[in-house]
Amino acid sequence: MPKDRKGKIFINYRRGDDSAAAGRLYDRLEQQFGKACLFMDVDTIAAGADFVAILEQAVAECDVFLAVIGKSWLAARDTNGARRLDNANDFVRIEIASALRLGKYVIPVLVNEAQMPSADSLPEPLKPLVRRNALRLTHERFRADVQGLVNGIEAALTDEESERHPAIAPAERDFERFEIGTTEDAAIIESYIKQFEATSPLWAAKARQRLSVVNALFEYQQLRRQKIGRERQSEDETKHNALARQISQTNTAKEIFAPEMVPIPFGTFRMGSDVWLSSLRDYWLNTGYEFQRPCHRVTIPNKLLIGKYPVTFAEWDFSQTDSDWQKITGIPHRKPSDFGWGRERRPVIDVSWNDAKAYTKWLSAKTGQAYRLLSEAEWEYACRAGSDGHYCFGNGEKTLGDYAWYFENSGGKTHPVGEKKPNKFGLHDIHGNVWEWCEDSWHPTYDGKPEELKANGGAWVTTEYGVSIRVLRGGAWCNPPRMLRAANRVMTLTEGGADRAGFRLAMTLFPTS
C-alpha cells in the first residue's frame, strides 16, 4: 500500500506521443504515492468539467510537474498541419508554461530515444524547460528508470525549503542554499552569475553580493562550514544507513542475493599524484606515476552507496541461476574460472568489463534499483576515505598487510573478502586482492579532463583512445605495494580480466542539498 504523503504530482503528456509510457508511469507512481497525490487528465477529469480551468488549478496546486516527452512531442501537428506547441491554446503548452511560470519543480521525462528540445525549437513561454535536468524512461529498464524518478520526486516532496518557497525556480533555490566553504566556491558563484544574468537580474545581483562575501570573509566562512559539515555528516550517516537497510531488506524480500552496500558521504579531494621522477631508476621502479598527473581537485556532490566488498563468486554464481539473465543482459550465462582457488566469498575473477556491466544491468532489472560501476574519481575518493597519502591509512607500507592481500602475503591467489581491515568508509579489500573495473575510458593523463567532471566526479568516457580500453583500480594479489596505491591506475581491454580483475558496485542516492 502506498504511504501517506503530502504533495501533488502532475503528469503532463501528449496524447498519441507514447500514451502507453504515460499510463505505465501513472500506474507505478500510484503504487508509490497513492492516487490522491496524482493528476493526469485521462483518469482524473470528470465528464462535463471545464478542462482548462481544472488544468490551471491542478498545475497551481501541484508540487512536482512531470513533462513526458516522446519521440513526436516536438513535431506533433494539428489537423491543419500547424505545430501544436505554437498554438497558445494547446493544453500541453498551457500546462508546462504555467508550471514554469509558477516556479514548480519541473522534471522532463524523456521516453526511450526522445531528445531534450533546444531552446530555439520551443515557443517563448517554454524556453526555460531546457534548463531543467531531464530523466530518461526506457521500456527495457522501466523499473530501474522509474525508481530513479521516484527518488527524485520523494526528495522534492519532502523538501521543506521548497514548501516554504514554492515560487523560487530550482536554480535560484539551489543558489540560495549554497554555502561558502573554499576559495574554489568563487568560480561556482561566478557560474551562477552568468546563468542569472540571462534569466534574472535580481538573482544575478544577489550572486555578486555573495561573491564579495567569498573574497572578504573566506576564513570566517571556512570555520563555519567545518561546523556545519560535522552536523551534516551525522545527519547523512543516519539517512544513508536507513536507506542501505531498506535496499537490503527489499532485495531480500525479492529473494535477490545482492552485494552489501555501505553509505559514502559527499566531499572534495585531490585526485591523482604529482610525484616527480628524479632518475631513470626511479622511473623504472615507479612505472605508472606518469599516468596519475596532474593532481587536481574533484568534488563528489552526490551521496553514494558503494559495495562493502568486491562482488563475490557467490553473488555472481547466483545471477547465473536466473533464466532471465540472457534476456536482460544480451549475453549468455557463463561460469568464470576460479583457477582452483575456490569460489563462494572469494572475489569473482575472470570477468571482463563487459561482464561487470552485464551484472549491473541484470541486478538493476531484478531489484528496480540503479546499480552501476564506479567512476575513477568515485573509486579513488572512496579508497582514500579522507587520506592524502599513498594508501587509505597514510604512506607507510609496513601496515599495508593489515588492509590488503598482495604479492608478499597472498600466497599467489585471491582470498575471501572481508578478512582484512576496512578503510574509514567501511570498505574492505579496496587495496589488493583483485583489480576493480571502473566505468571510465582510458586516458594517459588527466590533461583535458572536462571541468564538469571535476565538479561532479563523473566517468570520463570518450572514443579518443578507444572505448574498448577501460580503467582498473586498486591492485591485486600478485602486485607489489606501489601498484596498490590509491592514485594508481592501469588500462585493459574490455574483454580482459584473467585471474586478477573483479569489480565493485555503486549506487547514486539523493543529490546533495
FENTA-V428708 format. One record per backbone hydrogen bond with DSSP energy under -0.5 kcal/mol. NH is the residue of the N-H (numbers start at 1). CO is the residue of the C=O. If there is no record, write none. Layout:
NH&CO ; NH&CO
//
This chain:
3&32 ; 9&37 ; 10&64 ; 11&9 ; 11&39 ; 12&10 ; 12&66 ; 15&13 ; 17&14 ; 18&16 ; 22&18 ; 23&19 ; 24&20 ; 25&21 ; 26&22 ; 27&23 ; 28&24 ; 29&25 ; 30&26 ; 31&27 ; 32&28 ; 33&29 ; 34&29 ; 34&30 ; 37&34 ; 38&35 ; 39&9 ; 43&40 ; 44&40 ; 45&41 ; 46&44 ; 49&46 ; 51&49 ; 54&50 ; 55&51 ; 56&52 ; 57&53 ; 58&54 ; 59&55 ; 60&56 ; 61&57 ; 62&58 ; 62&59 ; 63&8 ; 64&8 ; 65&105 ; 66&10 ; 66&64 ; 67&65 ; 67&107 ; 68&12 ; 68&66 ; 69&67 ; 69&109 ; 70&68 ; 73&70 ; 76&72 ; 78&82 ; 81&78 ; 84&76 ; 86&83 ; 87&84 ; 88&86 ; 90&87 ; 94&90 ; 95&91 ; 96&92 ; 97&93 ; 98&94 ; 99&95 ; 100&96 ; 101&97 ; 102&98 ; 103&100 ; 104&99 ; 105&63 ; 106&104 ; 107&65 ; 108&106 ; 109&67 ; 110&108 ; 110&135 ; 111&69 ; 112&110 ; 112&137 ; 114&111 ; 121&118 ; 122&119 ; 126&123 ; 127&123 ; 127&124 ; 129&126 ; 130&127 ; 131&128 ; 132&129 ; 135&108 ; 137&110 ; 142&139 ; 145&141 ; 146&142 ; 147&143 ; 148&144 ; 149&145 ; 150&146 ; 151&147 ; 152&148 ; 153&149 ; 154&150 ; 155&151 ; 156&152 ; 157&153 ; 158&154 ; 159&156 ; 160&158 ; 163&159 ; 164&160 ; 165&161 ; 166&163 ; 168&165 ; 173&169 ; 174&170 ; 175&171 ; 176&172 ; 177&173 ; 178&174 ; 178&175 ; 185&182 ; 186&183 ; 187&184 ; 188&184 ; 189&185 ; 190&186 ; 191&187 ; 192&188 ; 193&189 ; 194&190 ; 195&191 ; 196&192 ; 197&193 ; 198&194 ; 198&195 ; 199&195 ; 199&196 ; 200&196 ; 204&200 ; 205&201 ; 206&202 ; 207&203 ; 208&204 ; 209&205 ; 210&206 ; 211&207 ; 212&208 ; 213&209 ; 214&210 ; 215&211 ; 216&212 ; 217&213 ; 218&214 ; 221&217 ; 222&218 ; 223&219 ; 224&220 ; 225&221 ; 226&222 ; 227&223 ; 228&224 ; 229&225 ; 230&226 ; 231&227 ; 232&228 ; 233&229 ; 234&230 ; 235&231 ; 236&232 ; 237&233 ; 238&234 ; 239&235 ; 240&236 ; 241&237 ; 242&238 ; 243&239 ; 244&240 ; 245&241 ; 246&242 ; 247&243 ; 248&244 ; 249&245 ; 250&246 ; 251&247 ; 252&248 ; 253&249 ; 254&250 ; 255&252 ; 256&251 ; 257&255 ; 258&256 ; 262&306 ; 264&304 ; 267&300 ; 269&298 ; 271&269 ; 271&296 ; 273&292 ; 278&276 ; 283&279 ; 284&280 ; 285&281 ; 286&282 ; 287&284 ; 289&286 ; 291&288 ; 292&289 ; 293&290 ; 296&271 ; 298&269 ; 299&454 ; 300&267 ; 301&299 ; 303&510 ; 304&264 ; 305&507 ; 306&262 ; 307&505 ; 308&260 ; 311&503 ; 313&346 ; 314&344 ; 316&312 ; 317&313 ; 318&314 ; 319&315 ; 320&316 ; 321&318 ; 322&319 ; 325&322 ; 328&324 ; 329&325 ; 330&326 ; 336&334 ; 341&338 ; 346&343 ; 347&415 ; 348&311 ; 350&498 ; 351&501 ; 353&494 ; 354&494 ; 356&352 ; 357&353 ; 358&354 ; 359&355 ; 360&356 ; 361&357 ; 362&358 ; 363&359 ; 364&360 ; 365&361 ; 366&362 ; 367&363 ; 368&364 ; 371&369 ; 372&506 ; 374&504 ; 378&457 ; 379&375 ; 380&376 ; 381&377 ; 382&378 ; 383&379 ; 384&380 ; 385&381 ; 387&384 ; 391&394 ; 394&391 ; 400&397 ; 402&399 ; 403&399 ; 403&400 ; 404&400 ; 405&431 ; 406&404 ; 407&479 ; 409&406 ; 410&406 ; 417&345 ; 419&416 ; 421&402 ; 423&427 ; 426&423 ; 428&308 ; 432&474 ; 433&405 ; 434&432 ; 435&500 ; 436&473 ; 437&502 ; 438&471 ; 439&374 ; 441&460 ; 442&469 ; 446&293 ; 449&446 ; 453&450 ; 454&450 ; 455&451 ; 456&452 ; 457&453 ; 461&459 ; 462&460 ; 466&463 ; 469&466 ; 470&468 ; 470&492 ; 471&440 ; 472&490 ; 473&436 ; 477&433 ; 479&476 ; 483&480 ; 484&481 ; 485&482 ; 486&390 ; 488&485 ; 490&472 ; 492&470 ; 494&468 ; 496&493 ; 500&497 ; 501&497 ; 502&435 ; 504&437 ; 506&372 ; 507&305 ; 509&303 ; 512&301
//
